[in-house]
C-alpha cells in the first residue's frame, strides 16, 4: 500500500493533483479543501494517500493530513458512499464541522452535503457517531476554532499563503500554552513564526 507521497507538485486542479516523485508523476484525487491548502506548482509537497483498487481501475486518493484520510475511510465504510462521494463531502465541509454535525445529530446540515439524502445522513449518524468522536481535530484540541480561523484569515490578508498562516497559528498556540489566548495575541505570535 502507498501510505504517503512526497515530491514536486506539477499539476493542480480543484479535485486532482499530479505529484512527481522519483521521475514518476502520480495522479491523485483530492478534496477541494486539501487543494486550497497546497502550495504553488513547482513546490515540494507531502500528501497522505490511500490506494483504492477496483475491478476496472486503481485510483490513488491524496489527503492533506492523517485526520482527513481517517475521516475519508470512515465515510467510504458507509453503504451508499463511495470514494467520489466521500471527497465531495470533504470538499464541502470542514472536518470539525462534519464531526459536530454527526455528534449532534444534525440531519439538516448533513443533508445539505452533495449526494447525501435523508437515509444516508441517518446512516452517517448511526454508524459513525462512536467512531468519529475518537478523531482529534484542530478545533477540538484548541476549543476556539473561530478565533483560530480569524487569526489565519488575518495572516492571509497580510499576504501569507494559507499553509504558512495555518502553520504559524498552530505554532503560536503551542508556544503560548494559554487556552484563552486572544485573537490579537495569536496574530502577534504567529507573525514571528510566519516571518521565520
Backbone as a chain_set.jsonl record, in Angstrom:
{"seq": "XXXXXXXXXXXXXXXXXXXXXXXXXXXXXXXXXXXXXXXXXXXXXXXXXXXXXXXXXXXXXXXXXXXXXXXXXXXXXXXXXXXXXXXXXXXXXXXXXXXXXXXXXXXXXXXXXXXXXXXXXXXXXXXXXXXXXXXXXXXXXXXXXXXXXXXXXXXXXXXXXXXXXXXXXXXXXXXXXXXXXXXXXXXXXXXXXXXX", "coords": {"N": [[0.838, -1.202, 0.0], [0.442, 2.259, -0.724], [1.319, 4.738, 1.362], [2.035, 7.381, 1.618], [3.06, 10.235, -0.263], [5.778, 12.113, -1.343], [6.915, 14.857, -3.118], [7.351, 16.859, -6.114], [4.926, 19.264, -6.849], [3.285, 19.161, -9.786], [1.024, 19.509, -11.255], [-2.13, 20.988, -10.703], [-5.467, 20.913, -9.857], [-8.84, 21.741, -8.844], [-9.837, 19.286, -7.711], [-7.938, 17.376, -8.23], [-4.506, 16.342, -8.391], [-1.129, 16.213, -9.65], [1.753, 14.659, -8.662], [5.183, 14.688, -8.859], [7.462, 12.196, -8.312], [10.495, 10.792, -7.892], [10.873, 10.761, -10.664], [8.487, 9.807, -11.631], [5.139, 10.607, -12.34], [2.545, 10.933, -10.174], [-0.91, 10.596, -10.147], [-3.407, 11.993, -8.25], [-6.537, 11.988, -6.592], [-8.109, 14.556, -4.84], [-9.574, 16.463, -2.087], [-11.367, 19.586, -2.416], [-10.835, 21.358, -0.35], [-8.374, 20.377, 0.626], [-6.847, 20.834, -1.666], [-6.845, 23.625, -1.758], [-5.188, 24.154, 0.376], [-2.707, 23.473, -0.471], [0.588, 24.312, -1.711], [2.162, 26.262, -4.335], [2.46, 25.309, -7.841], [5.343, 23.483, -8.628], [6.414, 23.506, -6.124], [7.649, 21.567, -3.331], [5.782, 18.969, -1.939], [3.942, 17.019, 0.503], [1.725, 14.379, 0.667], [-0.685, 12.469, 2.383], [-1.825, 9.208, 1.575], [-4.217, 6.993, -0.036], [-4.73, 3.998, -1.598], [-7.084, 2.791, -3.763], [-8.387, -0.094, -4.972], [-10.185, -1.105, -7.674], [-12.354, -3.156, -9.706], [-12.024, -2.346, -12.36], [-10.107, -0.346, -12.259], [-7.282, 1.293, -10.643], [-7.125, 3.601, -8.176], [-5.648, 6.496, -6.802], [-5.881, 8.282, -3.857], [-5.445, 11.428, -2.343], [-4.507, 13.169, 0.661], [-4.484, 15.956, 2.873], [-3.688, 15.636, 5.511], [-3.348, 13.167, 8.214], [-5.769, 13.077, 9.611], [-7.743, 13.876, 7.765], [-7.56, 11.718, 5.994], [-8.353, 9.567, 7.658], [-11.022, 10.248, 8.236], [-12.073, 10.118, 5.662], [-11.814, 7.349, 5.193], [-13.662, 6.425, 7.084], [-16.007, 7.51, 6.014], [-16.254, 6.157, 3.505], [-16.825, 3.677, 4.425], [-19.467, 3.567, 4.863], [-22.505, 2.355, 3.631], [-23.502, 3.157, 0.383], [-21.938, 5.389, 0.115], [-19.357, 6.213, -1.844], [-15.866, 6.515, -2.908], [-15.748, 8.928, -4.504], [-18.018, 10.335, -3.658], [-17.351, 10.626, -0.966], [-15.127, 12.319, -1.168], [-16.415, 14.543, -2.209], [-17.972, 15.271, -0.021], [-15.944, 15.898, 1.847], [-14.965, 18.06, 0.517], [-16.901, 19.931, 0.799], [-17.36, 20.617, 3.444], [-15.84, 21.521, 6.539], [-13.765, 19.359, 8.465], [-14.012, 19.363, 11.288], [-16.519, 20.553, 11.551], [-18.129, 18.659, 10.287], [-17.764, 16.526, 12.021], [-18.972, 17.57, 14.366], [-21.593, 17.856, 13.409], [-22.366, 15.193, 13.042], [-22.081, 14.161, 15.657], [-23.928, 15.769, 17.004], [-26.33, 14.993, 15.906], [-27.228, 16.392, 13.591], [-29.181, 16.401, 11.187], [-30.174, 18.084, 9.173], [-27.982, 19.699, 8.334], [-26.232, 17.708, 7.422], [-27.702, 16.685, 5.282], [-27.466, 18.709, 3.457], [-25.105, 18.356, 2.201], [-23.343, 17.313, -0.783], [-24.926, 14.724, -2.614], [-26.026, 13.446, -0.425], [-28.734, 12.118, 1.082], [-31.741, 11.816, 3.109], [-31.787, 9.177, 4.236], [-29.106, 8.344, 3.985], [-27.81, 10.284, 5.524], [-28.847, 9.664, 8.018], [-27.722, 7.131, 8.336], [-25.032, 7.869, 8.45], [-24.929, 9.166, 10.95], [-25.772, 7.095, 12.731], [-23.881, 5.018, 12.235], [-21.351, 6.246, 12.422], [-21.077, 7.875, 14.682], [-19.911, 6.924, 17.17], [-17.374, 6.328, 16.255], [-16.262, 8.607, 14.985], [-16.036, 10.408, 17.012], [-13.714, 9.806, 18.281], [-11.723, 10.855, 16.743], [-9.31, 13.33, 16.616], [-9.513, 16.738, 16.028], [-8.199, 19.907, 14.937], [-9.852, 21.964, 15.814], [-11.219, 20.761, 17.95], [-9.152, 20.261, 19.746], [-8.153, 22.799, 20.342], [-10.356, 24.238, 21.104], [-11.337, 26.726, 20.336], [-12.051, 27.377, 17.602], [-13.124, 29.365, 15.926], [-11.725, 31.674, 16.624], [-9.166, 30.892, 15.883], [-9.501, 30.57, 13.103], [-10.065, 33.183, 12.436], [-7.624, 34.403, 13.036], [-5.973, 33.108, 11.169], [-7.155, 34.005, 8.801], [-6.555, 36.724, 9.03], [-3.762, 36.714, 8.745], [-3.594, 35.823, 6.116], [-4.723, 37.969, 4.779], [-2.701, 39.747, 5.242], [-0.894, 38.887, 3.429], [0.28, 36.35, 3.501], [0.42, 32.881, 2.465], [-2.157, 30.322, 2.722], [-1.205, 27.879, 3.855], [1.216, 28.606, 5.157], [0.153, 30.457, 6.968], [-1.577, 28.817, 8.525], [0.269, 27.018, 9.676], [1.851, 28.801, 11.162], [-0.022, 29.846, 12.988], [-0.748, 27.507, 14.36], [1.694, 26.917, 15.58], [1.975, 29.162, 17.194], [-0.137, 28.78, 19.02], [0.729, 26.444, 20.292], [3.129, 27.317, 21.501], [2.22, 29.373, 23.199], [0.599, 28.148, 25.158], [-1.721, 28.931, 26.402], [-4.993, 28.519, 26.997], [-7.049, 30.379, 26.713], [-6.219, 32.353, 24.953], [-6.134, 35.46, 23.212], [-7.353, 36.588, 19.982], [-5.832, 38.656, 18.878], [-3.399, 38.316, 20.205], [-2.678, 35.796, 19.276], [-2.289, 36.398, 16.557], [-0.154, 38.222, 16.763], [1.906, 36.565, 17.829], [1.954, 34.631, 15.823], [2.891, 36.044, 13.598], [5.616, 36.27, 14.109], [6.462, 33.63, 13.71], [5.667, 33.195, 11.087], [7.268, 34.945, 9.703], [9.713, 33.856, 10.207]], "CA": [[0.0, 0.0, 0.0], [1.156, 3.543, -0.746], [0.797, 5.483, 2.512], [2.391, 8.797, 1.552], [3.872, 10.627, -1.417], [6.464, 13.4, -1.258], [7.513, 15.181, -4.405], [7.088, 18.19, -6.663], [3.581, 19.468, -7.374], [3.448, 19.552, -11.19], [-0.283, 19.878, -11.804], [-3.083, 21.195, -9.608], [-6.843, 21.279, -10.177], [-9.575, 21.741, -7.566], [-10.025, 17.961, -7.118], [-6.907, 16.454, -8.698], [-3.14, 16.848, -8.488], [-0.095, 15.291, -10.098], [2.967, 14.857, -7.878], [6.311, 13.971, -9.446], [8.278, 11.579, -7.266], [11.441, 9.859, -8.493], [10.69, 10.706, -12.116], [7.144, 9.3, -11.947], [4.061, 11.523, -11.964], [1.411, 10.241, -9.552], [-2.182, 11.32, -10.23], [-4.184, 11.774, -7.028], [-7.791, 12.701, -6.387], [-8.076, 15.205, -3.524], [-10.714, 17.337, -1.804], [-11.157, 20.999, -2.738], [-10.227, 21.979, 0.831], [-6.957, 19.986, 0.62], [-6.233, 21.527, -2.809], [-6.656, 25.027, -1.365], [-4.109, 24.242, 1.358], [-1.431, 23.158, -1.106], [1.39, 25.413, -2.221], [2.127, 26.5, -5.774], [3.09, 24.338, -8.731], [6.803, 23.56, -8.535], [6.805, 23.357, -4.718], [7.688, 20.202, -2.792], [4.655, 18.722, -1.04], [3.741, 15.662, 1.006], [0.318, 14.038, 0.848], [-1.041, 11.135, 2.863], [-2.537, 8.61, 0.45], [-4.961, 5.741, 0.085], [-4.908, 3.38, -2.905], [-8.317, 2.001, -3.823], [-8.356, -0.989, -6.125], [-11.489, -1.508, -8.181], [-12.281, -4.15, -10.775], [-11.595, -1.742, -13.623], [-9.118, 0.727, -12.094], [-6.623, 1.543, -9.356], [-7.14, 5.05, -8.01], [-4.908, 6.976, -5.641], [-6.509, 9.447, -3.236], [-4.492, 12.167, -1.531], [-5.08, 13.896, 1.79], [-3.58, 16.945, 3.448], [-3.138, 15.101, 6.76], [-3.885, 11.873, 8.653], [-7.161, 13.23, 10.039], [-8.596, 13.855, 6.571], [-7.562, 10.347, 5.479], [-9.153, 8.727, 8.55], [-12.436, 10.582, 8.035], [-12.393, 9.556, 4.344], [-12.007, 5.902, 5.388], [-14.935, 6.25, 7.784], [-17.106, 7.822, 5.085], [-16.452, 5.113, 2.487], [-17.309, 2.454, 5.074], [-20.933, 3.677, 4.901], [-23.177, 1.883, 2.422], [-24.036, 4.25, -0.43], [-20.94, 6.451, -0.04], [-18.13, 5.745, -2.486], [-14.752, 7.462, -2.798], [-16.059, 10.24, -5.106], [-18.969, 10.995, -2.748], [-16.615, 10.987, 0.247], [-14.341, 13.515, -1.495], [-17.366, 15.66, -2.342], [-18.322, 15.663, 1.352], [-14.767, 16.561, 2.426], [-14.777, 19.328, -0.204], [-17.992, 20.869, 1.093], [-17.488, 20.942, 4.869], [-14.655, 21.341, 7.362], [-13.853, 18.093, 9.204], [-14.532, 19.592, 12.642], [-17.964, 20.802, 11.42], [-18.735, 17.361, 9.979], [-17.747, 15.771, 13.278], [-20.005, 18.13, 15.246], [-22.912, 17.555, 12.819], [-22.666, 13.782, 13.334], [-22.233, 14.01, 17.114], [-25.142, 16.483, 17.443], [-27.493, 14.51, 15.131], [-27.687, 17.497, 12.752], [-29.602, 15.832, 9.901], [-30.34, 19.14, 8.169], [-26.674, 20.066, 7.799], [-25.705, 16.564, 6.675], [-28.449, 16.549, 4.026], [-27.06, 19.779, 2.537], [-23.881, 17.94, 1.521], [-23.639, 16.713, -2.083], [-25.194, 13.293, -2.708], [-26.471, 12.881, 0.855], [-30.164, 12.248, 1.341], [-32.149, 11.584, 4.494], [-31.369, 7.852, 4.715], [-27.645, 8.302, 4.11], [-27.416, 11.116, 6.666], [-29.183, 8.881, 9.221], [-26.7, 6.089, 8.438], [-23.809, 8.54, 8.907], [-25.039, 9.398, 12.394], [-25.84, 5.82, 13.452], [-22.677, 4.203, 12.083], [-20.09, 6.947, 12.651], [-21.024, 8.695, 15.899], [-18.935, 6.4, 18.131], [-16.038, 6.274, 15.648], [-15.742, 9.943, 14.656], [-15.766, 11.13, 18.269], [-12.332, 9.489, 18.672], [-10.795, 11.567, 15.872], [-8.963, 14.669, 17.102], [-9.364, 17.784, 15.027], [-7.591, 21.128, 15.5], [-10.896, 22.723, 16.511], [-11.496, 20.115, 19.231], [-7.992, 20.409, 20.615], [-7.96, 24.173, 20.769], [-11.62, 24.717, 21.671], [-11.734, 28.067, 19.896], [-11.766, 27.345, 16.162], [-13.478, 30.641, 15.292], [-10.599, 32.577, 16.865], [-8.054, 30.418, 15.043], [-9.814, 30.887, 11.709], [-9.943, 34.639, 12.315], [-6.191, 34.69, 13.005], [-5.476, 32.621, 9.876], [-7.663, 34.951, 7.79], [-5.795, 37.973, 9.168], [-2.435, 36.493, 8.146], [-3.787, 35.735, 4.659], [-4.925, 39.356, 4.34], [-1.381, 40.383, 5.31], [-0.088, 38.438, 2.292], [0.82, 34.998, 3.652], [-0.478, 31.867, 1.905], [-2.925, 29.608, 3.753], [-0.375, 26.88, 4.527], [2.11, 29.333, 6.077], [-0.691, 31.036, 8.028], [-2.039, 27.744, 9.414], [1.417, 26.516, 10.442], [2.257, 29.842, 12.114], [-1.049, 29.905, 14.045], [-0.609, 26.281, 15.15], [2.909, 27.061, 16.39], [1.682, 30.191, 18.203], [-0.984, 28.147, 20.04], [1.58, 25.511, 21.031], [4.091, 28.079, 22.303], [1.549, 30.193, 24.219], [0.04, 27.274, 26.206], [-2.809, 29.659, 27.067], [-6.228, 28.096, 26.347], [-7.946, 31.501, 26.445], [-5.442, 33.376, 24.247], [-6.956, 36.307, 22.339], [-7.044, 36.573, 18.554], [-4.746, 39.608, 18.662], [-2.162, 37.703, 20.699], [-2.351, 34.717, 18.321], [-1.76, 37.045, 15.348], [1.163, 38.776, 17.101], [2.855, 35.453, 17.924], [2.017, 33.977, 14.501], [3.719, 36.855, 12.7], [7.014, 35.909, 14.364], [6.742, 32.326, 13.09], [5.457, 33.327, 9.646], [8.448, 35.641, 9.181], [10.86, 32.962, 10.36]], "C": [[0.873, 1.252, 0.0], [0.542, 4.416, 0.342], [1.02, 6.982, 2.408], [3.222, 9.052, 0.307], [4.462, 12.006, -1.145], [7.113, 13.667, -2.605], [7.151, 16.587, -4.833], [5.67, 18.238, -7.229], [3.709, 19.981, -8.812], [2.127, 19.925, -11.864], [-1.269, 19.984, -10.65], [-4.413, 21.672, -10.162], [-7.616, 21.235, -8.864], [-9.724, 20.363, -6.912], [-8.997, 16.927, -7.575], [-5.544, 17.137, -8.668], [-2.256, 15.774, -9.121], [1.168, 15.667, -9.327], [4.08, 14.02, -8.504], [7.236, 13.503, -8.332], [9.194, 10.555, -7.927], [11.255, 9.692, -9.991], [9.343, 10.178, -12.564], [6.106, 10.314, -11.481], [2.87, 10.743, -11.44], [0.174, 11.137, -9.6], [-3.0, 10.971, -8.996], [-5.468, 12.584, -7.066], [-7.739, 13.278, -4.971], [-9.343, 16.041, -3.325], [-10.357, 18.771, -2.183], [-10.456, 21.701, -1.571], [-8.741, 21.643, 0.901], [-6.213, 20.71, -0.495], [-5.922, 22.979, -2.458], [-5.506, 25.203, -0.376], [-2.728, 24.012, 0.745], [-0.729, 24.407, -1.617], [1.273, 25.517, -3.733], [2.782, 25.37, -6.555], [4.601, 24.575, -8.7], [7.313, 23.401, -7.111], [6.83, 21.887, -4.321], [6.543, 20.049, -1.793], [4.682, 17.276, -0.551], [2.247, 15.466, 1.21], [0.203, 12.638, 1.433], [-1.898, 10.516, 1.756], [-3.304, 7.353, 0.836], [-5.198, 5.225, -1.327], [-6.156, 2.511, -2.857], [-8.314, 1.211, -5.124], [-9.778, -1.427, -6.463], [-11.285, -2.541, -9.281], [-11.664, -3.582, -12.047], [-10.514, -0.669, -13.479], [-8.477, 0.696, -10.708], [-6.518, 3.055, -9.228], [-6.459, 5.436, -6.705], [-5.563, 8.261, -5.138], [-5.495, 10.101, -2.3], [-5.192, 13.001, -0.467], [-4.035, 14.807, 2.407], [-2.925, 16.432, 4.734], [-3.811, 13.781, 7.111], [-5.353, 11.952, 9.033], [-8.094, 13.15, 8.838], [-8.678, 12.437, 6.003], [-8.434, 9.435, 6.337], [-10.649, 8.982, 8.378], [-12.913, 10.037, 6.686], [-12.677, 8.057, 4.467], [-13.332, 5.609, 6.084], [-16.108, 6.468, 6.833], [-17.338, 6.71, 4.081], [-16.866, 3.777, 3.097], [-18.843, 2.43, 5.154], [-21.516, 3.209, 3.57], [-23.787, 3.067, 1.676], [-23.085, 5.421, -0.594], [-19.658, 5.841, -0.605], [-17.045, 6.796, -2.347], [-15.065, 8.854, -3.357], [-17.02, 11.023, -4.209], [-18.266, 11.46, -1.476], [-15.765, 12.235, 0.01], [-15.235, 14.739, -1.629], [-17.767, 16.177, -0.963], [-17.162, 16.441, 1.978], [-14.464, 17.897, 1.747], [-15.781, 20.383, 0.238], [-18.077, 21.31, 2.551], [-16.164, 20.678, 5.587], [-14.834, 20.09, 8.218], [-14.413, 18.296, 10.609], [-16.038, 19.869, 12.619], [-18.718, 19.506, 11.134], [-18.837, 16.523, 11.243], [-18.855, 16.254, 14.207], [-21.411, 17.814, 14.735], [-23.321, 16.117, 13.131], [-22.92, 13.579, 14.818], [-23.544, 14.617, 17.601], [-26.404, 16.083, 16.687], [-28.082, 15.589, 14.228], [-28.003, 16.997, 11.336], [-29.703, 16.889, 8.809], [-29.023, 19.535, 7.527], [-26.104, 18.939, 6.943], [-26.397, 16.414, 5.321], [-28.111, 17.637, 3.015], [-25.805, 19.406, 1.752], [-24.23, 17.218, 0.223], [-23.832, 15.2, -2.012], [-25.687, 12.645, -1.433], [-27.957, 13.172, 1.056], [-30.457, 11.933, 2.793], [-31.629, 10.247, 5.028], [-29.861, 7.77, 4.915], [-27.184, 9.136, 5.299], [-27.741, 10.403, 7.988], [-28.156, 7.78, 9.447], [-25.377, 6.673, 8.942], [-23.814, 8.694, 10.428], [-24.98, 8.083, 13.165], [-24.499, 5.084, 13.425], [-21.38, 4.909, 12.477], [-19.973, 7.692, 13.978], [-19.945, 8.214, 16.872], [-17.516, 6.414, 17.589], [-15.449, 7.667, 15.456], [-15.408, 10.747, 15.913], [-14.324, 10.915, 18.721], [-11.303, 10.242, 17.845], [-10.577, 12.979, 16.392], [-8.848, 15.618, 15.922], [-8.772, 19.001, 15.718], [-8.618, 21.889, 16.32], [-11.201, 22.114, 17.868], [-10.376, 20.373, 20.218], [-7.907, 21.812, 21.178], [-9.203, 24.822, 21.362], [-11.954, 26.162, 21.331], [-11.415, 28.225, 18.411], [-12.088, 28.67, 15.471], [-12.334, 31.646, 15.445], [-9.412, 32.198, 15.993], [-8.281, 30.792, 13.586], [-9.675, 32.388, 11.446], [-8.468, 35.048, 12.219], [-5.576, 34.269, 11.667], [-5.889, 33.584, 8.765], [-6.887, 36.268, 7.828], [-4.414, 37.845, 8.532], [-2.519, 36.423, 6.622], [-3.967, 37.132, 4.078], [-3.586, 40.105, 4.322], [-0.417, 39.856, 4.231], [0.529, 37.053, 2.403], [-0.129, 33.997, 2.997], [-1.099, 31.069, 3.047], [-2.057, 28.629, 4.538], [0.544, 27.531, 5.553], [1.324, 29.885, 7.261], [-1.13, 29.969, 9.032], [-0.905, 27.218, 10.289], [1.839, 27.514, 11.515], [1.277, 29.922, 13.287], [-0.942, 28.686, 14.955], [0.588, 26.385, 16.103], [2.684, 28.076, 17.516], [0.859, 29.61, 19.348], [-0.144, 27.234, 20.921], [2.512, 26.249, 21.987], [3.405, 28.816, 23.454], [1.064, 29.374, 25.412], [-1.053, 27.953, 27.014], [-4.12, 29.312, 26.37], [-7.182, 29.245, 26.014], [-7.215, 32.662, 25.761], [-6.335, 34.159, 23.277], [-6.491, 36.208, 20.895], [-5.85, 37.484, 18.262], [-3.396, 39.026, 19.075], [-1.713, 36.574, 19.772], [-1.705, 35.317, 17.078], [-0.343, 37.568, 15.612], [2.229, 37.672, 17.148], [3.054, 34.78, 16.556], [2.904, 34.715, 13.536], [5.198, 36.536, 12.871], [7.378, 34.616, 13.632], [6.591, 32.398, 11.567], [6.669, 33.994, 8.986], [9.675, 34.752, 9.214], [10.822, 31.895, 9.321]], "O": [[1.918, 1.291, 0.65], [-0.627, 4.792, 0.252], [0.299, 7.768, 3.022], [3.993, 8.195, -0.126], [3.754, 12.941, -0.769], [7.782, 12.798, -3.164], [6.703, 17.403, -4.027], [5.266, 17.36, -7.992], [4.182, 21.095, -9.037], [2.113, 20.575, -12.909], [-1.247, 19.168, -9.728], [-4.488, 22.694, -10.844], [-7.097, 20.737, -7.865], [-9.738, 20.27, -5.685], [-9.17, 15.733, -7.331], [-5.432, 18.343, -8.89], [-2.594, 14.591, -9.125], [1.598, 16.82, -9.33], [3.947, 12.807, -8.663], [7.723, 14.295, -7.525], [8.717, 9.556, -8.465], [11.458, 8.602, -10.527], [9.079, 10.107, -13.764], [6.183, 10.82, -10.361], [2.253, 9.976, -12.179], [0.204, 12.283, -9.153], [-3.258, 9.799, -8.724], [-5.48, 13.729, -7.518], [-7.374, 12.584, -4.022], [-10.088, 16.293, -4.272], [-9.181, 19.125, -2.259], [-9.583, 22.542, -1.785], [-7.926, 22.515, 1.201], [-5.079, 21.15, -0.303], [-4.865, 23.5, -2.816], [-4.915, 26.28, -0.298], [-1.708, 24.317, 1.363], [-1.362, 25.42, -1.915], [0.379, 24.921, -4.335], [3.553, 24.58, -6.009], [5.07, 25.713, -8.74], [8.506, 23.184, -6.902], [6.12, 21.065, -4.901], [6.355, 20.89, -0.913], [5.362, 16.425, -1.124], [1.585, 16.285, 1.848], [0.92, 11.727, 1.018], [-2.623, 11.235, 1.068], [-3.07, 6.745, 1.881], [-5.789, 5.915, -2.157], [-6.274, 1.614, -2.023], [-8.248, 1.771, -6.218], [-10.474, -2.034, -5.648], [-10.16, -2.766, -9.729], [-10.882, -4.25, -12.724], [-10.051, -0.133, -14.486], [-9.034, 0.161, -9.749], [-5.901, 3.715, -10.064], [-6.654, 4.811, -5.663], [-5.771, 9.205, -5.9], [-4.781, 9.421, -1.564], [-6.311, 13.476, -0.661], [-2.851, 14.472, 2.457], [-1.769, 16.743, 5.02], [-4.719, 13.327, 6.414], [-6.105, 11.004, 8.806], [-9.107, 12.452, 8.873], [-9.748, 12.002, 5.578], [-9.179, 8.615, 5.801], [-11.448, 8.045, 8.375], [-14.037, 9.547, 6.581], [-13.656, 7.557, 3.914], [-14.038, 4.666, 5.725], [-17.078, 5.709, 6.842], [-18.484, 6.344, 3.82], [-17.219, 2.847, 2.372], [-19.439, 1.401, 5.473], [-21.062, 3.63, 2.506], [-24.501, 3.88, 2.263], [-23.372, 6.35, -1.349], [-18.972, 5.065, 0.059], [-17.265, 7.846, -1.743], [-14.688, 9.857, -2.75], [-16.858, 12.229, -4.021], [-18.543, 12.546, -0.966], [-15.685, 13.107, 0.874], [-14.864, 15.837, -1.217], [-17.886, 17.386, -0.761], [-17.363, 17.504, 2.565], [-13.796, 18.757, 2.32], [-15.546, 21.581, 0.077], [-18.784, 22.267, 2.868], [-15.459, 19.721, 5.27], [-15.949, 19.796, 8.651], [-15.21, 17.482, 11.075], [-16.757, 19.478, 13.539], [-19.805, 19.278, 11.666], [-19.86, 15.892, 11.505], [-19.593, 15.446, 14.772], [-22.315, 17.537, 15.524], [-24.481, 15.851, 13.447], [-23.872, 12.898, 15.197], [-24.199, 14.071, 18.489], [-27.433, 16.748, 16.803], [-29.303, 15.695, 14.109], [-27.201, 17.151, 10.414], [-29.361, 16.629, 7.656], [-28.948, 19.69, 6.308], [-25.558, 19.185, 5.867], [-25.76, 16.058, 4.33], [-28.435, 17.503, 1.835], [-25.475, 20.053, 0.758], [-25.282, 16.585, 0.126], [-23.017, 14.484, -1.43], [-25.763, 11.419, -1.356], [-28.37, 14.325, 1.182], [-29.545, 11.8, 3.609], [-31.095, 10.183, 6.135], [-29.391, 7.197, 5.897], [-26.261, 8.736, 6.01], [-26.997, 10.526, 8.961], [-27.756, 7.514, 10.58], [-24.688, 6.058, 9.755], [-22.828, 8.39, 11.1], [-24.233, 7.962, 14.136], [-24.033, 4.589, 14.451], [-20.405, 4.245, 12.83], [-18.875, 8.099, 14.359], [-19.145, 9.02, 17.348], [-16.557, 6.5, 18.356], [-14.27, 7.886, 15.733], [-14.586, 11.663, 15.868], [-13.771, 11.735, 19.453], [-10.126, 10.269, 18.205], [-11.53, 13.734, 16.585], [-8.164, 15.328, 14.94], [-8.833, 19.116, 16.942], [-8.305, 22.403, 17.394], [-11.419, 22.84, 18.837], [-10.622, 20.668, 21.387], [-7.619, 21.994, 22.361], [-9.11, 25.842, 22.046], [-12.795, 26.763, 22.0], [-10.625, 29.081, 18.015], [-11.397, 29.056, 14.528], [-12.015, 32.379, 14.509], [-8.735, 33.061, 15.434], [-7.37, 31.273, 12.912], [-9.228, 32.806, 10.379], [-8.106, 35.921, 11.43], [-4.756, 34.993, 11.102], [-5.085, 33.935, 7.902], [-6.597, 36.855, 6.786], [-3.951, 38.764, 7.857], [-1.628, 36.903, 5.921], [-3.43, 37.444, 3.015], [-3.369, 40.985, 3.489], [0.722, 40.312, 4.128], [1.234, 36.62, 1.491], [-1.34, 34.22, 2.968], [-0.637, 31.127, 4.187], [-2.164, 28.557, 5.762], [0.641, 27.066, 6.688], [1.763, 29.796, 8.407], [-1.064, 30.185, 10.242], [-1.083, 26.998, 11.487], [2.148, 27.128, 12.642], [1.691, 30.05, 14.439], [-1.033, 28.81, 16.177], [0.509, 25.996, 17.268], [3.139, 27.878, 18.642], [1.12, 29.908, 20.514], [-0.281, 27.241, 22.144], [2.665, 25.855, 23.143], [3.944, 28.88, 24.559], [1.11, 29.846, 26.548], [-1.289, 27.6, 28.169], [-4.346, 29.767, 25.249], [-8.031, 29.108, 25.133], [-7.561, 33.824, 25.973], [-7.188, 33.579, 22.604], [-5.365, 35.791, 20.624], [-4.964, 37.123, 17.488], [-2.388, 39.214, 18.395], [-0.52, 36.41, 19.513], [-0.692, 34.81, 16.597], [0.556, 37.382, 14.792], [3.312, 37.82, 16.582], [4.169, 34.413, 16.185], [3.602, 34.094, 12.735], [5.951, 36.531, 11.897], [8.442, 34.508, 13.022], [7.322, 31.722, 10.843], [7.045, 33.655, 7.864], [10.564, 34.865, 8.371], [11.706, 31.039, 9.282]]}, "num_chains": 1, "name": "protein.A"}
